[in-house]
Each structure stands twice: as structure tokens, then as C-alpha cells.
């Protein structure tokens, strides 16, 4: 879970679009315990500031930025493209193998 911290923080914001969140909500979701010193609070705060913006009327409540939302959409599209690429590679390898087998069959018939 922690190896993709930026993505996890981003996904939490996308899943809560329309609902203002607090940093504590995020920390509970990520199950981060700062007493264990697993993470540097400065690093998480820095990521948080890049993804969220504070609501002016309500202190300590944040919403995801539009840029962060589009970053998430681009990430999803990239993951889907990678999956499609893997499928295409497998299909092309199978097609090449079939054509090689058919070529050997044609050579053996002659």
C-alpha cells in the first residue's frame, strides 16, 4: 500500500469528489501511524498540498484539485493502454507461431 503513496492519496480524493475531507480522514484511510515513524509527515503533507486545495469558507476541509483529478484520469488511461498492449503482444505472438506452423506444413507437403 505504501509503495504507491501518491496514487493512494490521489485515489482517496477521486473517491470523495464532492465531499470535503480532512487530513485526518486521509490518514485513517491510509492507516498511517506517525508514532511508528514509517513515514515522514513532511513528505505526506507535501503530497497532500499538491493534490488538494483548502475550501475557503471551511477551515481544515479540503477538496481535490482539477489538475489532480485529470492526473488520475491520465493514470487510469495509461494503465488500460498497458493492459491492451500486453494483450496485443500475446495475440501477435500467437499469430506468428500459427503462421510459422502453417509455413512448415506447406514446406512438408511439397
C-alpha angles and dihedrals in degrees: 000000000000097000090073097040095146092051093046091051090047093049091051089057093047091049090052099047108152093020117093112227137198128222088249090058089054094047091051091049092050091042091228117170112193092193090073091055091224090139137030109243089213091061094050092045089051092052090045092054091051093053105034137047126203120249108242098219097043121053119221093014120114140187130198116265121241091241091054091049091053090047088057092049090050090050091052091049091049092051091050091049090052091052091048091049092053090050091049092050092051092048092049092050090051090049091050091050091050091050091049091051091049091048091053090049090052091048092050092050092058 
